[in-house]
Amino acid sequence: MDIQTWTWILVGITFTLYIGIAIWSRAGSTKEFYVAGGDVSPLANGLATAADWMSAASFISMAGLISFSGYDGSVYLMGWTGGYVLLALLLAPYLRKFGKFTVPDFIGDRYYSNTARSVAVFCALLVSFTYVAGQMRGVGLVFSRFLEVDINTGVIIGMIIVLFYAVLGGMKGITYTQVAQYCVLIFAFMVPAIFISIQMTDSVIPQLGFGGADAQGVYILDKLDGLHRELGFAEYTSGSKSKLDVFFITAALMVGTAGLPHVIVRFFTVKRVADARKSAGWALLFIAILYTTAPAIAVFARANMIETVNNVEYSNMPQWFSSWEETGLISFDDKNNDGRVQYLGDSNKNELTIDKDIMVLANPEIAGLPNWVIALVAAGALAAALSTAAGLLLVISASVSHDLIKKMLKPDITDKEELIAARLSAVVAVCVAGYFGINPPDFVAATVALAFGLAAASFFPAIIMGIFSKKMNKQGAITGMIVGILLMLFYMTKFKFDWFGGGTKEEWWFGISPEGFGTAAMIANFVVSIIVSKFTPDPPQEVQELVENIRIPSGAGKAQAH
């Protein structure tokens, strides 16, 4: 069977599974819609959290980014995995003990202010929409290549699918759908990695193949460095980013992870605080499987791609090249009119333009793997994108229906009316997400990195000080969040969208990229919050006692003598 037939079969089977689970586990109450009833097991929650966390950026774009950036791409590995450790140890158990449905709910109650809640809702919507744009873009990429439809049509198909199970099932439907999606995406990620590792290094474990040698005894990384030198690219294993920028990007991704509302809400779906810790441990294990494999896929894909396309007659290019060329994600410009493809580090002589986002998806085709493996990767990529998109849409709908309508605009709303409002909010959110998916600000991983910067700049200081500082008051937290988010927005729009007169790389403040500026904005948030809180009244005594209580383990002081 051809690739398209296999893709229709595998995508059809997996989508039927997701929709079937959504129907089986549809939400009947607001508690089921927001937190899946609060009784998900730690193992299931760990699987769902891993799927929620590993988005299209992790599955499609991260290995592609590392493939092109080499050593510099390691910031994404360090930031996204390190951030999860930070979240699991510092925030998850305490937020679970606080027992609120959403991050704005925590901030509104902890800082005893509807103004604080409003700012948090705005930040949650901004972060979630930026993040979901990357997911919808990933869905469009997969559909455009494997089902041979336009990228925009692919985004619309993805919108319809995610709308169905997110709106119908709520968090309950999403949780059990995400368990299935994790199984699909990890299988789809590992199978081609294992195949190619055996092909190139005779190692069945990609992580070992990554550091191994080929049939001629040449280490894969040494071989790739040699290819890069020959073609005029920077060595794959050398970095070009400044140490400051590497530090700032890594820190922004770490603290952004710990402030992501769609990940934090997962810890409210388990019964006990101890279960939140256990599910974080399971999730970290499941995430590590993909994250330790991504650098290996990046190296295999890069080496294969260079050897396959460089200095080859254009008329003799393999079928995979022609297929991707039709999507517009690969383009050839014969600058010297010799009919041969020259892929070179010198931009004036380079004739090949390749979108970073295609590397993982094209990797099995480049390596000549069976058609069913190529289709499996497409199904896995869709699982990764849709699982995260669903989680984000739930955050958006909960922010509007629970935090905005129930907590502020219409406190006497019934449970049934709130559920209707949540579902309508999700419908609107999907439409907005689809628009951003069709008109994304950048390639998938960069778009997602900006969302992390926004989360770092806004939520992280307010959450961390809300848990660990009894003296942090509403005036400090509100001012800090506003300063942090506005600073990040200004920098992001100036250097990514050419607003405010635009800006070049040479004009970056202190050499910090937009992806790393979330750390600088977060520091500004902390400084402003602390200074303002020093000159304004302390929080009420009951709030200080609440903060003290959050940090005491459940059952402390209740030991009985036997």
DRENNU-605332 format. One record per residue (C-alpha): residue in three letters; x, y, z. Coordinates in steps of 0.5 Angstrom, whole numbers, plus 500, padded with zeros to 3 digits. Layout:
BEGIN
NODE resn  px  py  pz
NODE  Ala   X   Y   Z
...
***
This chain:
BEGIN
NODE resn  px  py  pz
NODE  Met 500 500 500
NODE  Asp 502 507 499
NODE  Ile 504 512 504
NODE  Gln 497 516 503
NODE  Thr 493 510 504
NODE  Trp 497 508 510
NODE  Thr 496 515 513
NODE  Trp 489 515 512
NODE  Ile 488 508 516
NODE  Leu 493 509 522
NODE  Val 490 516 523
NODE  Gly 483 514 522
NODE  Ile 484 508 527
NODE  Thr 487 513 532
NODE  Phe 482 519 531
NODE  Thr 476 514 532
NODE  Leu 480 511 539
NODE  Tyr 480 519 541
NODE  Ile 473 520 539
NODE  Gly 470 514 542
NODE  Ile 474 515 549
NODE  Ala 471 522 549
NODE  Ile 464 519 548
NODE  Trp 465 514 553
NODE  Ser 468 519 559
NODE  Arg 464 525 557
NODE  Ala 464 530 563
NODE  Gly 457 531 566
NODE  Ser 459 536 571
NODE  Thr 464 542 572
NODE  Lys 468 538 576
NODE  Glu 469 533 571
NODE  Phe 470 538 566
NODE  Tyr 475 542 569
NODE  Val 479 537 573
NODE  Ala 476 530 571
NODE  Gly 472 529 578
NODE  Gly 479 529 581
NODE  Asp 480 522 582
NODE  Val 485 520 576
NODE  Ser 490 515 578
NODE  Pro 497 517 579
NODE  Leu 500 513 573
NODE  Ala 494 515 568
NODE  Asn 495 522 570
NODE  Gly 503 521 569
NODE  Leu 501 519 562
NODE  Ala 496 524 560
NODE  Thr 501 529 563
NODE  Ala 507 527 559
NODE  Ala 502 527 553
NODE  Asp 499 534 555
NODE  Trp 507 536 556
NODE  Met 510 533 549
NODE  Ser 507 538 544
NODE  Ala 508 538 537
NODE  Ala 514 542 539
NODE  Ser 517 536 542
NODE  Phe 515 531 537
NODE  Ile 516 535 530
NODE  Ser 520 541 532
NODE  Met 525 540 537
NODE  Ala 529 535 534
NODE  Gly 529 539 527
NODE  Leu 531 545 531
NODE  Ile 537 541 534
NODE  Ser 538 538 527
NODE  Phe 539 545 524
NODE  Ser 542 548 530
NODE  Gly 547 543 533
NODE  Tyr 549 544 540
NODE  Asp 545 551 540
NODE  Gly 539 546 540
NODE  Ser 541 543 547
NODE  Val 538 549 550
NODE  Tyr 531 546 549
NODE  Leu 533 539 552
NODE  Met 535 543 558
NODE  Gly 530 548 559
NODE  Trp 524 543 558
NODE  Thr 526 537 562
NODE  Gly 529 541 567
NODE  Gly 523 546 568
NODE  Tyr 519 539 569
NODE  Val 523 538 575
NODE  Leu 522 545 578
NODE  Leu 515 544 577
NODE  Ala 514 537 580
NODE  Leu 518 539 586
NODE  Leu 517 546 587
NODE  Leu 510 547 585
NODE  Ala 505 541 584
NODE  Pro 504 539 591
NODE  Tyr 503 545 594
NODE  Leu 498 548 588
NODE  Arg 494 541 589
NODE  Lys 494 542 596
NODE  Phe 491 549 595
NODE  Gly 485 545 591
NODE  Lys 483 550 586
NODE  Phe 481 549 579
NODE  Thr 486 554 575
NODE  Val 492 558 576
NODE  Pro 488 564 576
NODE  Asp 483 561 581
NODE  Phe 490 560 585
NODE  Ile 492 567 584
NODE  Gly 485 571 585
NODE  Asp 484 567 592
NODE  Arg 492 567 594
NODE  Tyr 492 575 593
NODE  Tyr 485 576 595
NODE  Ser 483 580 589
NODE  Asn 479 580 583
NODE  Thr 484 585 580
NODE  Ala 489 580 581
NODE  Arg 485 574 578
NODE  Ser 483 579 572
NODE  Val 491 580 570
NODE  Ala 492 572 571
NODE  Val 486 571 566
NODE  Phe 489 575 561
NODE  Cys 496 572 562
NODE  Ala 493 565 562
NODE  Leu 489 567 555
NODE  Leu 495 570 552
NODE  Val 500 564 554
NODE  Ser 495 559 552
NODE  Phe 493 562 545
NODE  Thr 501 563 543
NODE  Tyr 502 556 545
NODE  Val 496 553 541
NODE  Ala 498 557 535
NODE  Gly 504 552 535
NODE  Gln 500 546 536
NODE  Met 495 548 530
NODE  Arg 501 549 525
NODE  Gly 504 542 527
NODE  Val 497 539 525
NODE  Gly 497 543 519
NODE  Leu 504 541 517
NODE  Val 502 533 518
NODE  Phe 496 534 514
NODE  Ser 499 538 508
NODE  Arg 504 533 507
NODE  Phe 501 526 508
NODE  Leu 494 527 507
NODE  Glu 496 532 501
NODE  Val 491 537 503
NODE  Asp 493 545 504
NODE  Ile 496 547 510
NODE  Asn 490 551 512
NODE  Thr 485 546 510
NODE  Gly 489 541 515
NODE  Val 489 546 521
NODE  Ile 481 546 520
NODE  Ile 481 539 520
NODE  Gly 485 539 526
NODE  Met 480 544 529
NODE  Ile 474 540 528
NODE  Ile 477 534 531
NODE  Val 480 537 537
NODE  Leu 473 541 538
NODE  Phe 469 535 539
NODE  Tyr 473 531 544
NODE  Ala 475 537 548
NODE  Val 468 540 548
NODE  Leu 464 534 549
NODE  Gly 469 531 554
NODE  Gly 472 536 558
NODE  Met 478 534 562
NODE  Lys 475 528 564
NODE  Gly 475 526 556
NODE  Ile 482 529 555
NODE  Thr 485 526 560
NODE  Tyr 483 519 558
NODE  Thr 484 521 551
NODE  Gln 491 523 552
NODE  Val 493 517 555
NODE  Ala 492 513 549
NODE  Gln 495 519 545
NODE  Tyr 502 518 549
NODE  Cys 502 511 547
NODE  Val 501 513 540
NODE  Leu 506 518 540
NODE  Ile 511 515 544
NODE  Phe 511 509 539
NODE  Ala 511 513 533
NODE  Phe 517 517 535
NODE  Met 521 511 537
NODE  Val 520 506 532
NODE  Pro 523 510 526
NODE  Ala 529 512 531
NODE  Ile 530 504 533
NODE  Phe 530 503 525
NODE  Ile 535 508 523
NODE  Ser 539 507 529
NODE  Ile 540 500 527
NODE  Gln 541 502 520
NODE  Met 547 507 521
NODE  Thr 550 504 527
NODE  Asp 548 497 528
NODE  Ser 545 499 535
NODE  Val 538 498 537
NODE  Ile 538 503 542
NODE  Pro 538 510 539
NODE  Gln 541 514 545
NODE  Leu 547 509 544
NODE  Gly 547 509 537
NODE  Phe 547 517 537
NODE  Gly 554 516 540
NODE  Gly 556 510 536
NODE  Ala 560 509 530
NODE  Asp 558 507 523
NODE  Ala 560 501 519
NODE  Gln 566 504 517
NODE  Gly 568 505 524
NODE  Val 567 513 524
NODE  Tyr 563 516 530
NODE  Ile 557 519 527
NODE  Leu 558 526 531
NODE  Asp 565 526 528
NODE  Lys 562 524 521
NODE  Leu 557 530 521
NODE  Asp 562 535 524
NODE  Gly 566 533 517
NODE  Leu 560 534 513
NODE  His 559 541 516
NODE  Arg 566 543 515
NODE  Glu 566 541 508
NODE  Leu 559 545 506
NODE  Gly 561 551 510
NODE  Phe 556 550 516
NODE  Ala 559 551 523
NODE  Glu 561 545 526
NODE  Tyr 555 541 529
NODE  Thr 558 540 536
NODE  Ser 560 547 537
NODE  Gly 556 553 539
NODE  Ser 555 560 536
NODE  Lys 550 563 542
NODE  Ser 553 567 547
NODE  Lys 553 564 554
NODE  Leu 548 569 557
NODE  Asp 543 568 551
NODE  Val 544 560 553
NODE  Phe 543 561 560
NODE  Phe 537 566 559
NODE  Ile 533 561 554
NODE  Thr 534 555 558
NODE  Ala 532 559 564
NODE  Ala 526 562 561
NODE  Leu 524 555 558
NODE  Met 525 552 565
NODE  Val 521 557 569
NODE  Gly 516 558 563
NODE  Thr 514 550 564
NODE  Ala 513 551 572
NODE  Gly 508 557 570
NODE  Leu 504 553 564
NODE  Pro 497 553 566
NODE  His 495 547 562
NODE  Val 501 543 565
NODE  Ile 499 545 572
NODE  Val 492 544 572
NODE  Arg 493 536 571
NODE  Phe 495 536 578
NODE  Phe 488 538 580
NODE  Thr 486 531 577
NODE  Val 488 526 582
NODE  Lys 485 525 589
NODE  Arg 491 527 594
NODE  Val 497 531 595
NODE  Ala 502 525 595
NODE  Asp 498 523 588
NODE  Ala 501 529 585
NODE  Arg 508 528 587
NODE  Lys 507 520 584
NODE  Ser 504 523 577
NODE  Ala 510 528 577
NODE  Gly 515 522 577
NODE  Trp 511 518 572
NODE  Ala 511 524 567
NODE  Leu 518 525 568
NODE  Leu 520 518 566
NODE  Phe 515 518 560
NODE  Ile 518 525 558
NODE  Ala 525 522 558
NODE  Ile 524 517 553
NODE  Leu 522 522 548
NODE  Tyr 527 527 550
NODE  Thr 533 523 550
NODE  Thr 531 520 543
NODE  Ala 531 527 540
NODE  Pro 538 529 539
NODE  Ala 539 522 536
NODE  Ile 534 523 531
NODE  Ala 536 530 530
NODE  Val 543 527 528
NODE  Phe 541 521 524
NODE  Ala 536 526 520
NODE  Arg 541 531 519
NODE  Ala 547 526 516
NODE  Asn 542 522 512
NODE  Met 539 529 509
NODE  Ile 546 532 507
NODE  Glu 548 525 504
NODE  Thr 542 524 500
NODE  Val 541 531 497
NODE  Asn 547 535 496
NODE  Asn 551 535 489
NODE  Val 545 531 486
NODE  Glu 542 532 480
NODE  Tyr 535 535 481
NODE  Ser 532 531 476
NODE  Asn 534 525 480
NODE  Met 532 527 487
NODE  Pro 528 522 491
NODE  Gln 521 521 491
NODE  Trp 520 524 498
NODE  Phe 524 531 496
NODE  Ser 518 532 491
NODE  Ser 513 530 496
NODE  Trp 515 535 501
NODE  Glu 517 540 495
NODE  Glu 509 540 493
NODE  Thr 508 543 500
NODE  Gly 513 549 500
NODE  Leu 517 547 506
NODE  Ile 523 545 501
NODE  Ser 525 549 495
NODE  Phe 530 549 490
NODE  Asp 533 555 487
NODE  Asp 538 553 481
NODE  Lys 543 559 482
NODE  Asn 549 557 478
NODE  Asn 544 553 473
NODE  Asp 548 547 473
NODE  Gly 542 542 475
NODE  Arg 545 540 481
NODE  Val 543 541 488
NODE  Gln 548 545 492
NODE  Tyr 546 545 500
NODE  Leu 552 550 503
NODE  Gly 553 554 509
NODE  Asp 554 560 504
NODE  Ser 547 563 504
NODE  Asn 550 567 497
NODE  Lys 551 560 494
NODE  Asn 546 555 498
NODE  Glu 541 553 493
NODE  Leu 536 549 498
NODE  Thr 531 552 503
NODE  Ile 529 547 508
NODE  Asp 523 548 513
NODE  Lys 526 546 520
NODE  Asp 519 543 522
NODE  Ile 520 537 517
NODE  Met 526 534 519
NODE  Val 522 529 524
NODE  Leu 516 528 519
NODE  Ala 521 527 513
NODE  Asn 526 523 517
NODE  Pro 523 516 515
NODE  Glu 522 517 508
NODE  Ile 529 520 507
NODE  Ala 532 513 511
NODE  Gly 528 509 506
NODE  Leu 523 506 511
NODE  Pro 517 502 510
NODE  Asn 511 506 508
NODE  Trp 507 504 515
NODE  Val 513 507 519
NODE  Ile 512 514 515
NODE  Ala 505 514 516
NODE  Leu 506 512 524
NODE  Val 510 518 525
NODE  Ala 504 522 522
NODE  Ala 499 519 527
NODE  Gly 504 520 532
NODE  Ala 505 528 530
NODE  Leu 498 529 530
NODE  Ala 497 525 537
NODE  Ala 502 530 540
NODE  Ala 499 536 537
NODE  Leu 492 535 539
NODE  Ser 493 532 546
NODE  Thr 497 539 548
NODE  Ala 492 543 544
NODE  Ala 486 540 548
NODE  Gly 489 541 554
NODE  Leu 490 549 552
NODE  Leu 483 549 550
NODE  Leu 481 547 557
NODE  Val 485 552 560
NODE  Ile 482 558 556
NODE  Ser 475 555 557
NODE  Ala 476 555 564
NODE  Ser 479 562 565
NODE  Val 473 565 561
NODE  Ser 467 560 564
NODE  His 470 559 571
NODE  Asp 475 565 573
NODE  Leu 471 571 569
NODE  Ile 464 569 569
NODE  Lys 463 565 575
NODE  Lys 468 568 580
NODE  Met 467 575 577
NODE  Leu 461 577 573
NODE  Lys 456 572 575
NODE  Pro 457 569 582
NODE  Asp 450 566 582
NODE  Ile 451 562 575
NODE  Thr 448 555 576
NODE  Asp 453 549 575
NODE  Lys 449 547 568
NODE  Glu 450 554 566
NODE  Glu 457 554 567
NODE  Leu 458 548 564
NODE  Ile 455 551 557
NODE  Ala 459 557 558
NODE  Ala 465 553 558
NODE  Arg 464 549 552
NODE  Leu 462 555 548
NODE  Ser 468 558 551
NODE  Ala 472 552 548
NODE  Val 468 553 541
NODE  Val 471 560 541
NODE  Ala 478 559 543
NODE  Val 478 553 537
NODE  Cys 477 558 532
NODE  Val 482 563 535
NODE  Ala 487 558 535
NODE  Gly 485 556 528
NODE  Tyr 487 563 526
NODE  Phe 493 563 529
NODE  Gly 495 556 526
NODE  Ile 494 559 519
NODE  Asn 498 565 521
NODE  Pro 503 563 526
NODE  Pro 509 568 528
NODE  Asp 514 563 527
NODE  Phe 516 555 526
NODE  Val 513 551 531
NODE  Ala 518 550 537
NODE  Ala 520 558 536
NODE  Thr 512 560 537
NODE  Val 512 555 543
NODE  Ala 518 558 546
NODE  Leu 515 565 546
NODE  Ala 509 562 550
NODE  Phe 514 559 555
NODE  Gly 517 566 556
NODE  Leu 510 569 557
NODE  Ala 509 564 562
NODE  Ala 516 565 566
NODE  Ala 515 573 565
NODE  Ser 508 573 568
NODE  Phe 506 567 572
NODE  Phe 512 564 575
NODE  Pro 514 569 580
NODE  Ala 506 570 583
NODE  Ile 506 563 584
NODE  Ile 512 562 587
NODE  Met 512 568 592
NODE  Gly 504 566 593
NODE  Ile 507 559 596
NODE  Phe 513 561 599
NODE  Ser 512 568 602
NODE  Lys 507 570 607
NODE  Lys 509 577 606
NODE  Met 507 578 598
NODE  Asn 501 582 598
NODE  Lys 496 583 592
NODE  Gln 499 590 590
NODE  Gly 506 587 589
NODE  Ala 504 581 585
NODE  Ile 499 585 581
NODE  Thr 504 590 579
NODE  Gly 510 585 578
NODE  Met 505 581 573
NODE  Ile 503 587 569
NODE  Val 510 589 568
NODE  Gly 513 582 567
NODE  Ile 508 581 561
NODE  Leu 508 588 558
NODE  Leu 516 587 558
NODE  Met 516 581 555
NODE  Leu 510 583 550
NODE  Phe 514 589 548
NODE  Tyr 520 585 546
NODE  Met 517 579 543
NODE  Thr 513 584 538
NODE  Lys 519 588 537
NODE  Phe 524 583 535
NODE  Lys 519 578 532
NODE  Phe 514 582 529
NODE  Asp 517 588 527
NODE  Trp 513 593 531
NODE  Phe 515 599 534
NODE  Gly 520 600 529
NODE  Gly 523 593 528
NODE  Gly 529 590 531
NODE  Thr 535 586 528
NODE  Lys 539 581 532
NODE  Glu 545 586 533
NODE  Glu 540 590 537
NODE  Trp 538 585 542
NODE  Trp 538 588 549
NODE  Phe 545 585 552
NODE  Gly 545 580 546
NODE  Ile 539 576 549
NODE  Ser 534 573 544
NODE  Pro 526 574 544
NODE  Glu 526 566 546
NODE  Gly 530 568 552
NODE  Phe 528 574 554
NODE  Gly 522 571 559
NODE  Thr 528 570 564
NODE  Ala 529 578 564
NODE  Ala 522 580 564
NODE  Met 521 575 570
NODE  Ile 527 578 574
NODE  Ala 524 585 573
NODE  Asn 517 582 575
NODE  Phe 520 579 582
NODE  Val 524 586 583
NODE  Val 518 590 582
NODE  Ser 513 585 586
NODE  Ile 518 585 592
NODE  Ile 519 593 592
NODE  Val 512 594 591
NODE  Ser 510 589 597
NODE  Lys 515 593 602
NODE  Phe 511 599 601
NODE  Thr 504 597 601
NODE  Pro 500 593 607
NODE  Asp 502 586 609
NODE  Pro 496 581 607
NODE  Pro 491 579 611
NODE  Gln 492 575 617
NODE  Glu 488 569 614
NODE  Val 492 569 608
NODE  Gln 498 569 611
NODE  Glu 495 563 615
NODE  Leu 493 560 609
NODE  Val 500 560 606
NODE  Glu 503 557 612
NODE  Asn 498 551 611
NODE  Ile 499 550 604
NODE  Arg 507 548 606
NODE  Ile 505 543 611
NODE  Pro 504 536 609
NODE  Ser 498 533 610
NODE  Gly 497 529 616
NODE  Ala 503 533 619
NODE  Gly 502 533 627
NODE  Lys 497 528 627
NODE  Ala 502 522 629
NODE  Gln 499 517 634
NODE  Ala 503 514 640
NODE  His 502 506 639
***
